Amino acid sequence: MPFVRYSSLRNRRSLALAGAIVLVLILLMAMGLRSERDRTPAIPTLTQSQEITLGLKAVPALVARYGDLSANSEQQQTLQRVGQHLVTSSAADKAGWRFTFRLLAEPNRIDAYALPGGQIFITTALFNRMQTEGQLAAVLAHQIAHVTGRHAAKQLKAEGLTAVLVAGEDAQEGAPIDALVSEVVNLTYSTADERAADTEALRIMSMAGYDPNAMLGVLRVLANAYYAGADVAYFTTHPNAADRVAYIQQAIAALYPDGVPESLSE
């Protein structure tokens, strides 16, 4: 019996020693991994100033994609008036962004786009299909929400593209941002970002006095145009239309549980 007790004690000590060795090895490995992480530069996020600069630098590339800006001064004035009204009626006006609304001459492709920093575009093809001012406001509010939500910067970081900001720290001033121009004009957003933009757009519209149901009207216009054979960019860059309608309806109900006030303009 004493021999058995001694053997058991020795075994327990051996196990304890082995466990301690394993723990030390795990700690050393963790320290090594943390040290390696510390030596690897983190992928940076664009600052607001960088977003504004990037958006301004990307304007010529985006305009060139659609041919040119529209020469229709009346439509451009309407676009600017509605856009600025949305901005000044919401928190976007105090957030430091530089919003500008531009009408593209493109007569066929139905599209709208927001560059980081506040440069917002809509094609003449889309502008001409809007049936009410509220529908135009819905399109612009969605783009404003992409800007204030910093979705472009988020997407660039997710794709690892903002690493050029670190790699170009010693390069000529402006070079790292210039390297992102071709990327930012081709960005598409995640379903989560599109839904976030829709939700915020409904709030922006409401604060500016527009009926949020106008956004559903925009989706009907786009669907009709698509089934009529028009070039509708929305259906290749946005979530499933039926799902989006259901989501917007739920968001409106959450925003106005007692019903949308009749005083809001369509």
C-alpha positions in Angstrom: 0.0 0.0 0.0 2.8 2.6 0.8 4.3 1.8 -2.6 1.0 2.5 -4.3 0.6 5.8 -2.5 4.2 6.8 -3.5 3.5 5.9 -7.1 0.3 7.9 -7.2 2.1 10.9 -5.7 4.9 10.7 -8.3 2.3 10.4 -11.1 0.5 13.5 -9.9 3.7 15.5 -9.7 4.6 14.4 -13.2 1.2 15.4 -14.5 1.5 18.8 -12.7 4.9 19.4 -14.1 3.7 18.5 -17.6 0.7 20.8 -17.3 3.0 23.7 -16.2 5.3 23.1 -19.2 2.3 23.2 -21.5 1.0 26.4 -19.9 4.4 28.0 -20.3 4.6 27.0 -24.0 1.1 28.4 -24.6 2.0 31.7 -22.9 5.2 32.0 -25.0 3.3 31.3 -28.2 0.7 33.9 -27.3 3.4 36.5 -26.6 5.0 35.7 -29.9 1.8 36.1 -31.8 1.0 39.4 -30.0 4.5 40.6 -30.8 4.0 39.7 -34.4 0.7 41.5 -34.4 2.3 44.6 -32.9 4.9 44.6 -35.7 2.2 44.4 -38.4 0.6 47.8 -39.2 -3.1 47.9 -38.6 -5.3 48.6 -41.7 -6.2 52.3 -41.2 -9.6 53.9 -41.5 -9.9 57.0 -43.7 -10.3 60.2 -41.7 -13.2 62.6 -42.5 -10.7 64.9 -44.2 -9.3 62.1 -46.3 -12.8 61.0 -47.3 -13.7 64.5 -48.5 -10.4 64.7 -50.4 -10.9 61.3 -52.0 -14.5 62.2 -53.0 -13.4 65.4 -54.7 -10.5 63.7 -56.5 -12.9 61.0 -57.8 -15.4 63.4 -59.3 -13.8 63.6 -62.8 -13.5 59.8 -63.0 -17.2 59.3 -62.1 -18.4 62.1 -64.4 -16.3 60.6 -67.3 -18.0 57.2 -66.7 -21.4 58.8 -67.5 -20.2 61.1 -70.3 -20.6 64.5 -68.7 -22.7 66.7 -66.4 -26.1 67.7 -67.6 -26.6 71.1 -69.2 -30.2 71.3 -68.0 -29.9 74.2 -65.4 -33.5 73.9 -64.3 -33.2 70.2 -63.4 -29.8 70.9 -61.7 -31.3 73.6 -59.6 -34.1 71.3 -58.5 -31.7 68.6 -57.6 -29.5 71.0 -55.6 -32.5 72.5 -53.8 -34.0 69.2 -52.7 -30.6 67.8 -51.8 -29.6 70.8 -49.7 -33.0 70.9 -48.0 -32.5 67.3 -46.9 -29.0 68.1 -45.6 -30.0 71.3 -43.7 -33.1 69.6 -42.2 -31.0 66.8 -40.7 -27.9 66.2 -38.6 -25.9 65.8 -41.8 -25.6 69.6 -42.0 -23.6 69.7 -38.8 -21.4 66.7 -39.4 -18.7 68.5 -41.4 -19.3 66.8 -44.8 -19.3 68.9 -48.0 -22.5 68.0 -49.9 -22.8 68.8 -53.5 -25.5 67.4 -55.8 -24.8 66.9 -59.5 -27.0 65.8 -62.4 -25.2 63.6 -64.9 -26.1 63.8 -68.6 -26.5 60.0 -69.0 -29.9 59.5 -70.7 -30.2 55.8 -70.5 -28.6 54.2 -67.4 -30.8 54.7 -64.3 -28.4 55.2 -61.5 -27.3 57.3 -58.5 -24.0 57.4 -56.7 -22.4 58.9 -53.6 -18.7 59.4 -53.4 -17.2 59.7 -49.9 -17.3 63.1 -48.4 -20.6 64.3 -49.9 -20.3 64.3 -53.7 -23.7 62.9 -54.9 -24.8 62.2 -58.4 -27.9 61.1 -60.2 -28.3 60.4 -63.9 -30.8 62.2 -66.1 -32.3 58.9 -66.9 -33.3 58.4 -63.2 -34.2 62.1 -62.6 -36.7 62.0 -65.5 -38.5 59.0 -64.1 -39.1 60.5 -60.7 -42.9 61.2 -60.4 -42.8 63.4 -57.3 -40.4 65.5 -55.4 -40.7 63.1 -52.5 -39.3 60.3 -54.7 -36.4 62.4 -55.7 -35.8 63.2 -52.0 -35.8 59.4 -51.3 -33.1 58.8 -53.8 -30.9 61.6 -52.5 -31.6 60.8 -48.8 -30.3 57.3 -49.4 -27.1 58.6 -50.9 -26.7 61.1 -48.1 -27.0 58.2 -45.6 -24.2 56.4 -47.4 -22.0 59.4 -46.8 -22.9 60.1 -43.2 -22.7 56.3 -42.5 -19.1 56.4 -44.0 -19.9 53.2 -46.0 -17.3 53.9 -48.6 -14.5 54.1 -46.0 -15.9 51.0 -44.3 -15.8 49.0 -47.5 -12.4 50.2 -48.5 -11.0 49.2 -45.2 -12.8 45.8 -45.3 -11.2 45.1 -48.7 -7.8 46.1 -47.3 -7.4 48.9 -49.7 -6.7 51.6 -47.2 -3.4 49.9 -46.5 -2.0 52.2 -49.2 -2.3 55.0 -46.6 0.4 53.2 -44.5 2.5 52.1 -47.4 2.5 55.6 -48.8 3.3 57.6 -45.7 6.7 58.6 -47.1 5.4 59.1 -50.7 4.6 62.4 -52.3 1.7 64.2 -50.6 -1.7 63.0 -52.0 -0.3 59.9 -53.7 -1.9 57.4 -51.3 -5.4 59.0 -51.7 -4.9 59.1 -55.5 -4.3 55.4 -55.5 -7.9 54.9 -54.1 -9.7 56.9 -56.7 -10.2 54.0 -59.2 -11.4 51.8 -56.4 -13.9 54.2 -54.9 -15.7 54.8 -58.1 -16.4 51.1 -58.5 -17.5 50.3 -54.9 -20.6 48.3 -54.1 -22.1 48.2 -50.6 -23.1 45.2 -48.5 -26.7 44.4 -47.8 -26.2 45.6 -44.2 -25.0 49.0 -45.4 -27.8 49.3 -48.0 -30.4 48.6 -45.3 -28.7 51.0 -42.9 -28.8 53.7 -45.7 -32.5 53.0 -46.2 -33.3 53.3 -42.5 -31.4 56.5 -42.2 -32.9 57.9 -45.4 -36.4 57.4 -44.0 -35.4 59.5 -41.0 -33.8 62.2 -43.2 -36.8 62.4 -45.4 -39.2 62.7 -42.5 -37.2 65.5 -40.9 -37.3 67.4 -44.2 -41.1 67.0 -44.4 -41.3 64.2 -47.0 -43.5 61.1 -46.7 -41.1 58.1 -46.3 -43.5 56.0 -48.4 -42.1 57.9 -51.4 -39.2 55.4 -51.2 -41.5 52.6 -51.9 -42.7 54.7 -54.9 -39.1 54.8 -56.1 -38.8 51.0 -56.0 -42.1 50.7 -58.1 -40.7 53.2 -60.6 -37.4 51.2 -60.9 -39.3 47.9 -61.2 -41.5 49.2 -64.0 -38.5 50.6 -65.8 -36.6 47.3 -65.4 -39.4 45.2 -66.8 -39.8 47.6 -69.6 -36.2 46.9 -70.6 -34.4 49.9 -69.2 -30.9 49.8 -67.9 -31.5 49.9 -64.1 -28.2 49.8 -62.2 -30.1 49.3 -58.9 -30.9 45.6 -59.7 -27.2 44.8 -60.0 -25.9 46.8 -57.0 -28.7 46.5 -54.4 -30.4 43.8 -52.3 -33.3 41.7 -53.6 -36.2 44.1 -54.4 -38.9 42.2 -52.7 -36.8 41.9 -49.5 -36.0 45.5 -49.6 -39.7 46.5 -49.9 -40.6 44.4 -46.9 -37.7 45.9 -44.9 -38.6 49.5 -45.8 -42.3 48.8 -44.9 -41.1 47.5 -41.5 -38.8 50.5 -41.0 -41.6 53.0 -41.8 -43.9 51.2 -39.3 -41.2 51.4 -36.6 -40.7 55.1 -37.4 -44.4 55.9 -37.3 -46.2 53.2 -35.3 -49.4 55.3 -35.4 -49.2 55.9 -39.1 -47.4 58.4 -41.3 -48.7 61.9 -40.7 -50.8 63.3 -43.6 -48.9 66.6 -43.4 -45.7 65.0 -44.9 -45.3 65.7 -48.6 -45.1 63.0 -51.3 
